[in-house]
Amino acid sequence: MRTTLLLSLTLAAAIAGMLLAGGAAAVEAGGGTGAQQNAIIGSWLSQGGDVAPLLAGAPFNDAKITATFNDDGTYSVVSIDTSNKEIDYAGTYQIMNSGVGTIWQIRCSQVMPSTAQAEGMYQVDTSQTPVRMQYEVVQTQPTNGLTPPEPDKGFGSTIYNGQQIATLIQKYSRQ
């Protein structure tokens, strides 16, 4: 039990920064239309049941995450927990067309509050009002036992030490 708790906390700590920072993209490295490429640019809000289960639970207890994705390839994320403690994240990002439907791949370079790299994917649904986004990103540097989700395997395809986990899917509404 102690080992499981330690692994869970280690996983959560390693992922938290990049998952939060991961809500970013604007510079495209692959093909695609401008409308698809620019769909993520703007401000997004995740709160309540939309917060990824890993971040909503202990030790993070995140209640609200606001992410702003700029067209110059920078992002900022503000996380507020249930005790109203705020953590700010910032960095740059790059998006690539995954070739799988409307799913886009993303690579993030976080510079604040610490340096890290993350990779994953997102999908913007413009058929809803407000526009919604599904997002799954994990830290890849420094390494921590995580393998990013794969577009052809769908959301919830992150691998942690050989096991598939689905607790990293974040949902956002455009503000």
Buried (B, 14 or more C-beta within 10 A) or exposed (E): EEEEEEEBEEBBEBBBBBBBBBBBBBBBEEEBEEEBBBBBBBBBBBBEEBBBEBBBBEEBBBBBBBBBBBEEBBBBBBBBBEEEEEBEBBBBBBBBBBEBEBBBBBBBBBEBEEEBBBBBBBBBEBEEEEBBBBBBBBBBEEEBBBBBBBBEEBBEBBBBEEEEBBBBBBBBBBE
